[in-house]
Amino acid sequence: EVEEEMGDFLFVAANLARHLDVDPEAALRAANAKFTRRFARIEARLAEQGKRPEESTLEEMDALWDAAKAEEKG
C-alpha cells in the first residue's frame, strides 16, 4: 500500500514538473549529482579525520553536510 502511494506521489511530482516546464528526469539527475557531490565531500572530510561515515554520528555528518552545502553556495 505504501509503495502504491509513493508511486502516485512520484507520478504527481513528475506531472507538476512538466506543468512548470521542467524535465523531471533531468531534475532528478541533477539532484542525484548534487547529493553525490555533497556526500563525497562528507566522506573526504571524515577521511581527513581518519573516520568513515559508519563510524560517525548523525550530528557530525549533518554538520559536514551543511558545510558542503555552504561551500557550494558560497
HTML snippet that shows the backbone in 3Dmol.js (N, CA, C, O; Angstrom):
<script src="https://3Dmol.org/build/3Dmol-min.js"></script>
<div id="view" style="width:600px;height:400px;position:relative"></div>
<script>
const pdb = `
ATOM      1  N   GLU A   1       0.822  -1.191   0.000  1.00  0.00           N
ATOM      2  CA  GLU A   1       0.000   0.000   0.000  1.00  0.00           C
ATOM      3  C   GLU A   1       0.871   1.261   0.000  1.00  0.00           C
ATOM      4  O   GLU A   1       0.592   2.212  -0.731  1.00  0.00           O
ATOM      5  N   VAL A   2       1.903   1.264   0.804  1.00  0.00           N
ATOM      6  CA  VAL A   2       2.802   2.418   0.856  1.00  0.00           C
ATOM      7  C   VAL A   2       3.505   2.586  -0.488  1.00  0.00           C
ATOM      8  O   VAL A   2       3.665   3.705  -0.974  1.00  0.00           O
ATOM      9  N   GLU A   3       3.922   1.473  -1.087  1.00  0.00           N
ATOM     10  CA  GLU A   3       4.589   1.545  -2.386  1.00  0.00           C
ATOM     11  C   GLU A   3       3.662   2.141  -3.441  1.00  0.00           C
ATOM     12  O   GLU A   3       4.099   2.935  -4.273  1.00  0.00           O
ATOM     13  N   GLU A   4       2.397   1.766  -3.414  1.00  0.00           N
ATOM     14  CA  GLU A   4       1.429   2.309  -4.364  1.00  0.00           C
ATOM     15  C   GLU A   4       1.260   3.815  -4.169  1.00  0.00           C
ATOM     16  O   GLU A   4       1.218   4.571  -5.139  1.00  0.00           O
ATOM     17  N   GLU A   5       1.163   4.242  -2.916  1.00  0.00           N
ATOM     18  CA  GLU A   5       1.031   5.671  -2.628  1.00  0.00           C
ATOM     19  C   GLU A   5       2.275   6.440  -3.065  1.00  0.00           C
ATOM     20  O   GLU A   5       2.171   7.550  -3.587  1.00  0.00           O
ATOM     21  N   MET A   6       3.443   5.853  -2.852  1.00  0.00           N
ATOM     22  CA  MET A   6       4.680   6.503  -3.270  1.00  0.00           C
ATOM     23  C   MET A   6       4.705   6.631  -4.794  1.00  0.00           C
ATOM     24  O   MET A   6       5.124   7.660  -5.325  1.00  0.00           O
ATOM     25  N   GLY A   7       4.267   5.614  -5.481  1.00  0.00           N
ATOM     26  CA  GLY A   7       4.175   5.686  -6.938  1.00  0.00           C
ATOM     27  C   GLY A   7       3.256   6.809  -7.384  1.00  0.00           C
ATOM     28  O   GLY A   7       3.576   7.552  -8.311  1.00  0.00           O
ATOM     29  N   ASP A   8       2.113   6.930  -6.723  1.00  0.00           N
ATOM     30  CA  ASP A   8       1.183   8.021  -7.044  1.00  0.00           C
ATOM     31  C   ASP A   8       1.831   9.381  -6.798  1.00  0.00           C
ATOM     32  O   ASP A   8       1.698  10.301  -7.605  1.00  0.00           O
ATOM     33  N   PHE A   9       2.529   9.494  -5.679  1.00  0.00           N
ATOM     34  CA  PHE A   9       3.212  10.740  -5.353  1.00  0.00           C
ATOM     35  C   PHE A   9       4.236  11.098  -6.430  1.00  0.00           C
ATOM     36  O   PHE A   9       4.293  12.241  -6.884  1.00  0.00           O
ATOM     37  N   LEU A  10       5.040  10.120  -6.832  1.00  0.00           N
ATOM     38  CA  LEU A  10       6.056  10.374  -7.862  1.00  0.00           C
ATOM     39  C   LEU A  10       5.419  10.761  -9.190  1.00  0.00           C
ATOM     40  O   LEU A  10       5.936  11.618  -9.907  1.00  0.00           O
ATOM     41  N   PHE A  11       4.301  10.130  -9.512  1.00  0.00           N
ATOM     42  CA  PHE A  11       3.586  10.472 -10.738  1.00  0.00           C
ATOM     43  C   PHE A  11       3.116  11.926 -10.695  1.00  0.00           C
ATOM     44  O   PHE A  11       3.262  12.660 -11.673  1.00  0.00           O
ATOM     45  N   VAL A  12       2.557  12.332  -9.571  1.00  0.00           N
ATOM     46  CA  VAL A  12       2.085  13.709  -9.409  1.00  0.00           C
ATOM     47  C   VAL A  12       3.265  14.682  -9.490  1.00  0.00           C
ATOM     48  O   VAL A  12       3.158  15.730 -10.128  1.00  0.00           O
ATOM     49  N   ALA A  13       4.385  14.344  -8.852  1.00  0.00           N
ATOM     50  CA  ALA A  13       5.558  15.219  -8.883  1.00  0.00           C
ATOM     51  C   ALA A  13       6.069  15.380 -10.315  1.00  0.00           C
ATOM     52  O   ALA A  13       6.420  16.486 -10.727  1.00  0.00           O
ATOM     53  N   ALA A  14       6.112  14.290 -11.070  1.00  0.00           N
ATOM     54  CA  ALA A  14       6.566  14.361 -12.463  1.00  0.00           C
ATOM     55  C   ALA A  14       5.608  15.206 -13.295  1.00  0.00           C
ATOM     56  O   ALA A  14       6.042  15.974 -14.153  1.00  0.00           O
ATOM     57  N   ASN A  15       4.325  15.069 -13.047  1.00  0.00           N
ATOM     58  CA  ASN A  15       3.332  15.873 -13.768  1.00  0.00           C
ATOM     59  C   ASN A  15       3.469  17.350 -13.429  1.00  0.00           C
ATOM     60  O   ASN A  15       3.376  18.203 -14.312  1.00  0.00           O
ATOM     61  N   LEU A  16       3.688  17.657 -12.155  1.00  0.00           N
ATOM     62  CA  LEU A  16       3.880  19.040 -11.740  1.00  0.00           C
ATOM     63  C   LEU A  16       5.107  19.631 -12.426  1.00  0.00           C
ATOM     64  O   LEU A  16       5.075  20.767 -12.898  1.00  0.00           O
ATOM     65  N   ALA A  17       6.176  18.865 -12.478  1.00  0.00           N
ATOM     66  CA  ALA A  17       7.395  19.336 -13.145  1.00  0.00           C
ATOM     67  C   ALA A  17       7.101  19.681 -14.603  1.00  0.00           C
ATOM     68  O   ALA A  17       7.530  20.724 -15.099  1.00  0.00           O
ATOM     69  N   ARG A  18       6.387  18.824 -15.270  1.00  0.00           N
ATOM     70  CA  ARG A  18       6.054  19.101 -16.679  1.00  0.00           C
ATOM     71  C   ARG A  18       5.243  20.385 -16.820  1.00  0.00           C
ATOM     72  O   ARG A  18       5.472  21.170 -17.740  1.00  0.00           O
ATOM     73  N   HIS A  19       4.298  20.598 -15.912  1.00  0.00           N
ATOM     74  CA  HIS A  19       3.491  21.827 -15.961  1.00  0.00           C
ATOM     75  C   HIS A  19       4.329  23.070 -15.698  1.00  0.00           C
ATOM     76  O   HIS A  19       3.966  24.168 -16.119  1.00  0.00           O
ATOM     77  N   LEU A  20       5.448  22.900 -15.004  1.00  0.00           N
ATOM     78  CA  LEU A  20       6.349  24.021 -14.727  1.00  0.00           C
ATOM     79  C   LEU A  20       7.462  24.108 -15.765  1.00  0.00           C
ATOM     80  O   LEU A  20       8.438  24.836 -15.583  1.00  0.00           O
ATOM     81  N   ASP A  21       7.309  23.362 -16.850  1.00  0.00           N
ATOM     82  CA  ASP A  21       8.307  23.313 -17.926  1.00  0.00           C
ATOM     83  C   ASP A  21       9.679  22.864 -17.426  1.00  0.00           C
ATOM     84  O   ASP A  21      10.710  23.395 -17.840  1.00  0.00           O
ATOM     85  N   VAL A  22       9.674  21.877 -16.528  1.00  0.00           N
ATOM     86  CA  VAL A  22      10.904  21.284 -16.010  1.00  0.00           C
ATOM     87  C   VAL A  22      10.918  19.824 -16.436  1.00  0.00           C
ATOM     88  O   VAL A  22       9.923  19.116 -16.278  1.00  0.00           O
ATOM     89  N   ASP A  23      12.034  19.380 -16.970  1.00  0.00           N
ATOM     90  CA  ASP A  23      12.181  17.977 -17.325  1.00  0.00           C
ATOM     91  C   ASP A  23      12.401  17.199 -16.025  1.00  0.00           C
ATOM     92  O   ASP A  23      13.455  17.331 -15.402  1.00  0.00           O
ATOM     93  N   PRO A  24      11.418  16.390 -15.606  1.00  0.00           N
ATOM     94  CA  PRO A  24      11.540  15.725 -14.312  1.00  0.00           C
ATOM     95  C   PRO A  24      12.745  14.790 -14.237  1.00  0.00           C
ATOM     96  O   PRO A  24      13.369  14.672 -13.182  1.00  0.00           O
ATOM     97  N   GLU A  25      13.074  14.136 -15.326  1.00  0.00           N
ATOM     98  CA  GLU A  25      14.218  13.231 -15.315  1.00  0.00           C
ATOM     99  C   GLU A  25      15.530  14.006 -15.159  1.00  0.00           C
ATOM    100  O   GLU A  25      16.421  13.585 -14.422  1.00  0.00           O
ATOM    101  N   ALA A  26      15.640  15.130 -15.853  1.00  0.00           N
ATOM    102  CA  ALA A  26      16.841  15.966 -15.732  1.00  0.00           C
ATOM    103  C   ALA A  26      16.946  16.544 -14.325  1.00  0.00           C
ATOM    104  O   ALA A  26      18.038  16.627 -13.764  1.00  0.00           O
ATOM    105  N   ALA A  27      15.820  16.940 -13.760  1.00  0.00           N
ATOM    106  CA  ALA A  27      15.825  17.490 -12.398  1.00  0.00           C
ATOM    107  C   ALA A  27      16.268  16.429 -11.390  1.00  0.00           C
ATOM    108  O   ALA A  27      17.030  16.728 -10.470  1.00  0.00           O
ATOM    109  N   LEU A  28      15.800  15.207 -11.559  1.00  0.00           N
ATOM    110  CA  LEU A  28      16.195  14.126 -10.665  1.00  0.00           C
ATOM    111  C   LEU A  28      17.674  13.794 -10.826  1.00  0.00           C
ATOM    112  O   LEU A  28      18.372  13.558  -9.840  1.00  0.00           O
ATOM    113  N   ARG A  29      18.153  13.775 -12.076  1.00  0.00           N
ATOM    114  CA  ARG A  29      19.587  13.528 -12.314  1.00  0.00           C
ATOM    115  C   ARG A  29      20.444  14.593 -11.627  1.00  0.00           C
ATOM    116  O   ARG A  29      21.464  14.282 -11.011  1.00  0.00           O
ATOM    117  N   ALA A  30      20.018  15.844 -11.741  1.00  0.00           N
ATOM    118  CA  ALA A  30      20.769  16.941 -11.118  1.00  0.00           C
ATOM    119  C   ALA A  30      20.748  16.819  -9.589  1.00  0.00           C
ATOM    120  O   ALA A  30      21.763  17.060  -8.935  1.00  0.00           O
ATOM    121  N   ALA A  31      19.612  16.450  -9.026  1.00  0.00           N
ATOM    122  CA  ALA A  31      19.514  16.282  -7.577  1.00  0.00           C
ATOM    123  C   ALA A  31      20.402  15.131  -7.105  1.00  0.00           C
ATOM    124  O   ALA A  31      21.047  15.227  -6.061  1.00  0.00           O
ATOM    125  N   ASN A  32      20.432  14.048  -7.875  1.00  0.00           N
ATOM    126  CA  ASN A  32      21.300  12.916  -7.529  1.00  0.00           C
ATOM    127  C   ASN A  32      22.774  13.311  -7.596  1.00  0.00           C
ATOM    128  O   ASN A  32      23.567  12.925  -6.737  1.00  0.00           O
ATOM    129  N   ALA A  33      23.130  14.077  -8.611  1.00  0.00           N
ATOM    130  CA  ALA A  33      24.520  14.526  -8.755  1.00  0.00           C
ATOM    131  C   ALA A  33      24.911  15.428  -7.589  1.00  0.00           C
ATOM    132  O   ALA A  33      26.017  15.324  -7.058  1.00  0.00           O
ATOM    133  N   LYS A  34      23.998  16.312  -7.194  1.00  0.00           N
ATOM    134  CA  LYS A  34      24.262  17.216  -6.072  1.00  0.00           C
ATOM    135  C   LYS A  34      24.455  16.417  -4.786  1.00  0.00           C
ATOM    136  O   LYS A  34      25.369  16.694  -4.010  1.00  0.00           O
ATOM    137  N   PHE A  35      23.598  15.430  -4.561  1.00  0.00           N
ATOM    138  CA  PHE A  35      23.728  14.586  -3.383  1.00  0.00           C
ATOM    139  C   PHE A  35      25.071  13.854  -3.388  1.00  0.00           C
ATOM    140  O   PHE A  35      25.763  13.811  -2.371  1.00  0.00           O
ATOM    141  N   THR A  36      25.433  13.282  -4.533  1.00  0.00           N
ATOM    142  CA  THR A  36      26.684  12.540  -4.651  1.00  0.00           C
ATOM    143  C   THR A  36      27.883  13.435  -4.367  1.00  0.00           C
ATOM    144  O   THR A  36      28.808  13.031  -3.662  1.00  0.00           O
ATOM    145  N   ARG A  37      27.869  14.657  -4.917  1.00  0.00           N
ATOM    146  CA  ARG A  37      28.951  15.614  -4.671  1.00  0.00           C
ATOM    147  C   ARG A  37      29.092  15.927  -3.189  1.00  0.00           C
ATOM    148  O   ARG A  37      30.187  15.891  -2.629  1.00  0.00           O
ATOM    149  N   ARG A  38      27.968  16.231  -2.575  1.00  0.00           N
ATOM    150  CA  ARG A  38      27.990  16.609  -1.159  1.00  0.00           C
ATOM    151  C   ARG A  38      28.408  15.435  -0.274  1.00  0.00           C
ATOM    152  O   ARG A  38      29.170  15.613   0.676  1.00  0.00           O
ATOM    153  N   PHE A  39      27.916  14.252  -0.583  1.00  0.00           N
ATOM    154  CA  PHE A  39      28.277  13.102   0.237  1.00  0.00           C
ATOM    155  C   PHE A  39      29.752  12.752   0.066  1.00  0.00           C
ATOM    156  O   PHE A  39      30.412  12.333   1.017  1.00  0.00           O
ATOM    157  N   ALA A  40      30.264  12.924  -1.152  1.00  0.00           N
ATOM    158  CA  ALA A  40      31.698  12.703  -1.375  1.00  0.00           C
ATOM    159  C   ALA A  40      32.515  13.678  -0.538  1.00  0.00           C
ATOM    160  O   ALA A  40      33.574  13.319  -0.023  1.00  0.00           O
ATOM    161  N   ARG A  41      32.030  14.902  -0.401  1.00  0.00           N
ATOM    162  CA  ARG A  41      32.713  15.902   0.428  1.00  0.00           C
ATOM    163  C   ARG A  41      32.696  15.479   1.893  1.00  0.00           C
ATOM    164  O   ARG A  41      33.693  15.640   2.598  1.00  0.00           O
ATOM    165  N   ILE A  42      31.580  14.946   2.349  1.00  0.00           N
ATOM    166  CA  ILE A  42      31.487  14.434   3.719  1.00  0.00           C
ATOM    167  C   ILE A  42      32.504  13.315   3.923  1.00  0.00           C
ATOM    168  O   ILE A  42      33.231  13.300   4.917  1.00  0.00           O
ATOM    169  N   GLU A  43      32.549  12.386   2.985  1.00  0.00           N
ATOM    170  CA  GLU A  43      33.498  11.273   3.097  1.00  0.00           C
ATOM    171  C   GLU A  43      34.942  11.771   3.127  1.00  0.00           C
ATOM    172  O   GLU A  43      35.765  11.257   3.884  1.00  0.00           O
ATOM    173  N   ALA A  44      35.242  12.766   2.308  1.00  0.00           N
ATOM    174  CA  ALA A  44      36.606  13.313   2.269  1.00  0.00           C
ATOM    175  C   ALA A  44      36.951  13.976   3.599  1.00  0.00           C
ATOM    176  O   ALA A  44      38.041  13.773   4.133  1.00  0.00           O
ATOM    177  N   ARG A  45      36.023  14.766   4.131  1.00  0.00           N
ATOM    178  CA  ARG A  45      36.278  15.434   5.410  1.00  0.00           C
ATOM    179  C   ARG A  45      36.455  14.423   6.534  1.00  0.00           C
ATOM    180  O   ARG A  45      37.328  14.580   7.388  1.00  0.00           O
ATOM    181  N   LEU A  46      35.629  13.389   6.530  1.00  0.00           N
ATOM    182  CA  LEU A  46      35.764  12.358   7.549  1.00  0.00           C
ATOM    183  C   LEU A  46      37.094  11.626   7.403  1.00  0.00           C
ATOM    184  O   LEU A  46      37.749  11.319   8.399  1.00  0.00           O
ATOM    185  N   ALA A  47      37.495  11.345   6.160  1.00  0.00           N
ATOM    186  CA  ALA A  47      38.764  10.663   5.913  1.00  0.00           C
ATOM    187  C   ALA A  47      39.927  11.487   6.458  1.00  0.00           C
ATOM    188  O   ALA A  47      40.899  10.932   6.971  1.00  0.00           O
ATOM    189  N   GLU A  48      39.826  12.814   6.346  1.00  0.00           N
ATOM    190  CA  GLU A  48      40.860  13.696   6.911  1.00  0.00           C
ATOM    191  C   GLU A  48      40.989  13.510   8.425  1.00  0.00           C
ATOM    192  O   GLU A  48      42.049  13.733   9.011  1.00  0.00           O
ATOM    193  N   GLN A  49      39.881  13.095   9.038  1.00  0.00           N
ATOM    194  CA  GLN A  49      39.858  12.859  10.484  1.00  0.00           C
ATOM    195  C   GLN A  49      40.122  11.392  10.823  1.00  0.00           C
ATOM    196  O   GLN A  49      40.072  10.993  11.987  1.00  0.00           O
ATOM    197  N   GLY A  50      40.402  10.599   9.791  1.00  0.00           N
ATOM    198  CA  GLY A  50      40.645   9.177   9.999  1.00  0.00           C
ATOM    199  C   GLY A  50      39.386   8.386  10.296  1.00  0.00           C
ATOM    200  O   GLY A  50      39.444   7.346  10.952  1.00  0.00           O
ATOM    201  N   LYS A  51      38.232   8.878   9.810  1.00  0.00           N
ATOM    202  CA  LYS A  51      36.950   8.233  10.089  1.00  0.00           C
ATOM    203  C   LYS A  51      36.227   7.883   8.801  1.00  0.00           C
ATOM    204  O   LYS A  51      36.560   8.376   7.723  1.00  0.00           O
ATOM    205  N   ARG A  52      35.230   7.021   8.938  1.00  0.00           N
ATOM    206  CA  ARG A  52      34.333   6.680   7.832  1.00  0.00           C
ATOM    207  C   ARG A  52      32.904   7.016   8.264  1.00  0.00           C
ATOM    208  O   ARG A  52      32.639   7.168   9.457  1.00  0.00           O
ATOM    209  N   PRO A  53      31.984   7.133   7.304  1.00  0.00           N
ATOM    210  CA  PRO A  53      30.605   7.501   7.680  1.00  0.00           C
ATOM    211  C   PRO A  53      29.997   6.588   8.744  1.00  0.00           C
ATOM    212  O   PRO A  53      29.332   7.063   9.664  1.00  0.00           O
ATOM    213  N   GLU A  54      30.223   5.285   8.620  1.00  0.00           N
ATOM    214  CA  GLU A  54      29.609   4.364   9.590  1.00  0.00           C
ATOM    215  C   GLU A  54      30.218   4.486  10.988  1.00  0.00           C
ATOM    216  O   GLU A  54      29.684   3.937  11.951  1.00  0.00           O
ATOM    217  N   GLU A  55      31.324   5.198  11.095  1.00  0.00           N
ATOM    218  CA  GLU A  55      31.951   5.425  12.398  1.00  0.00           C
ATOM    219  C   GLU A  55      31.619   6.818  12.953  1.00  0.00           C
ATOM    220  O   GLU A  55      32.162   7.226  13.979  1.00  0.00           O
ATOM    221  N   SER A  56      30.747   7.525  12.285  1.00  0.00           N
ATOM    222  CA  SER A  56      30.421   8.909  12.638  1.00  0.00           C
ATOM    223  C   SER A  56      28.991   9.008  13.132  1.00  0.00           C
ATOM    224  O   SER A  56      28.147   8.160  12.841  1.00  0.00           O
ATOM    225  N   THR A  57      28.746  10.059  13.880  1.00  0.00           N
ATOM    226  CA  THR A  57      27.383  10.287  14.353  1.00  0.00           C
ATOM    227  C   THR A  57      26.589  11.042  13.289  1.00  0.00           C
ATOM    228  O   THR A  57      27.151  11.660  12.384  1.00  0.00           O
ATOM    229  N   LEU A  58      25.303  10.973  13.422  1.00  0.00           N
ATOM    230  CA  LEU A  58      24.433  11.716  12.515  1.00  0.00           C
ATOM    231  C   LEU A  58      24.690  13.210  12.650  1.00  0.00           C
ATOM    232  O   LEU A  58      24.651  13.937  11.657  1.00  0.00           O
ATOM    233  N   GLU A  59      24.948  13.665  13.847  1.00  0.00           N
ATOM    234  CA  GLU A  59      25.212  15.082  14.079  1.00  0.00           C
ATOM    235  C   GLU A  59      26.477  15.528  13.348  1.00  0.00           C
ATOM    236  O   GLU A  59      26.506  16.599  12.740  1.00  0.00           O
ATOM    237  N   GLU A  60      27.521  14.702  13.410  1.00  0.00           N
ATOM    238  CA  GLU A  60      28.763  15.024  12.683  1.00  0.00           C
ATOM    239  C   GLU A  60      28.510  15.118  11.185  1.00  0.00           C
ATOM    240  O   GLU A  60      28.963  16.046  10.516  1.00  0.00           O
ATOM    241  N   MET A  61      27.783  14.142  10.682  1.00  0.00           N
ATOM    242  CA  MET A  61      27.530  14.113   9.248  1.00  0.00           C
ATOM    243  C   MET A  61      26.618  15.257   8.816  1.00  0.00           C
ATOM    244  O   MET A  61      26.794  15.819   7.735  1.00  0.00           O
ATOM    245  N   ASP A  62      25.647  15.602   9.654  1.00  0.00           N
ATOM    246  CA  ASP A  62      24.776  16.750   9.348  1.00  0.00           C
ATOM    247  C   ASP A  62      25.582  18.044   9.281  1.00  0.00           C
ATOM    248  O   ASP A  62      25.368  18.871   8.395  1.00  0.00           O
ATOM    249  N   ALA A  63      26.507  18.213  10.218  1.00  0.00           N
ATOM    250  CA  ALA A  63      27.340  19.421  10.217  1.00  0.00           C
ATOM    251  C   ALA A  63      28.206  19.465   8.962  1.00  0.00           C
ATOM    252  O   ALA A  63      28.368  20.526   8.358  1.00  0.00           O
ATOM    253  N   LEU A  64      28.758  18.328   8.569  1.00  0.00           N
ATOM    254  CA  LEU A  64      29.574  18.273   7.357  1.00  0.00           C
ATOM    255  C   LEU A  64      28.718  18.507   6.111  1.00  0.00           C
ATOM    256  O   LEU A  64      29.172  19.122   5.146  1.00  0.00           O
ATOM    257  N   TRP A  65      27.476  18.013   6.138  1.00  0.00           N
ATOM    258  CA  TRP A  65      26.551  18.239   5.019  1.00  0.00           C
ATOM    259  C   TRP A  65      26.276  19.735   4.874  1.00  0.00           C
ATOM    260  O   TRP A  65      26.311  20.282   3.771  1.00  0.00           O
ATOM    261  N   ASP A  66      26.004  20.381   5.995  1.00  0.00           N
ATOM    262  CA  ASP A  66      25.742  21.815   5.974  1.00  0.00           C
ATOM    263  C   ASP A  66      26.954  22.592   5.452  1.00  0.00           C
ATOM    264  O   ASP A  66      26.802  23.562   4.710  1.00  0.00           O
ATOM    265  N   ALA A  67      28.160  22.158   5.844  1.00  0.00           N
ATOM    266  CA  ALA A  67      29.380  22.808   5.375  1.00  0.00           C
ATOM    267  C   ALA A  67      29.548  22.603   3.863  1.00  0.00           C
ATOM    268  O   ALA A  67      29.908  23.535   3.145  1.00  0.00           O
ATOM    269  N   ALA A  68      29.290  21.402   3.391  1.00  0.00           N
ATOM    270  CA  ALA A  68      29.402  21.123   1.952  1.00  0.00           C
ATOM    271  C   ALA A  68      28.389  21.960   1.172  1.00  0.00           C
ATOM    272  O   ALA A  68      28.698  22.486   0.103  1.00  0.00           O
ATOM    273  N   LYS A  69      27.197  22.073   1.710  1.00  0.00           N
ATOM    274  CA  LYS A  69      26.152  22.884   1.071  1.00  0.00           C
ATOM    275  C   LYS A  69      26.576  24.350   1.016  1.00  0.00           C
ATOM    276  O   LYS A  69      26.423  25.003  -0.016  1.00  0.00           O
ATOM    277  N   ALA A  70      27.101  24.861   2.109  1.00  0.00           N
ATOM    278  CA  ALA A  70      27.549  26.255   2.161  1.00  0.00           C
ATOM    279  C   ALA A  70      28.699  26.504   1.197  1.00  0.00           C
ATOM    280  O   ALA A  70      28.753  27.551   0.553  1.00  0.00           O
ATOM    281  N   GLU A  71      29.611  25.559   1.092  1.00  0.00           N
ATOM    282  CA  GLU A  71      30.730  25.694   0.154  1.00  0.00           C
ATOM    283  C   GLU A  71      30.236  25.805  -1.284  1.00  0.00           C
ATOM    284  O   GLU A  71      30.754  26.603  -2.065  1.00  0.00           O
ATOM    285  N   GLU A  72      29.230  24.999  -1.630  1.00  0.00           N
ATOM    286  CA  GLU A  72      28.684  25.051  -2.995  1.00  0.00           C
ATOM    287  C   GLU A  72      28.022  26.390  -3.270  1.00  0.00           C
ATOM    288  O   GLU A  72      28.128  26.928  -4.373  1.00  0.00           O
ATOM    289  N   LYS A  73      27.352  26.917  -2.283  1.00  0.00           N
ATOM    290  CA  LYS A  73      26.621  28.178  -2.475  1.00  0.00           C
ATOM    291  C   LYS A  73      27.533  29.393  -2.362  1.00  0.00           C
ATOM    292  O   LYS A  73      27.241  30.449  -2.922  1.00  0.00           O
ATOM    293  N   GLY A  74      28.658  29.238  -1.624  1.00  0.00           N
ATOM    294  CA  GLY A  74      29.492  30.383  -1.306  1.00  0.00           C
ATOM    295  C   GLY A  74      30.579  30.634  -2.288  1.00  0.00           C
ATOM    296  O   GLY A  74      31.353  31.577  -2.125  1.00  0.00           O
TER     297      GLY A  74
END
`;
const viewer = $3Dmol.createViewer("view");
viewer.addModel(pdb, "pdb");
viewer.setStyle({}, {cartoon: {color: "spectrum"}});
viewer.zoomTo();
viewer.render();
</script>
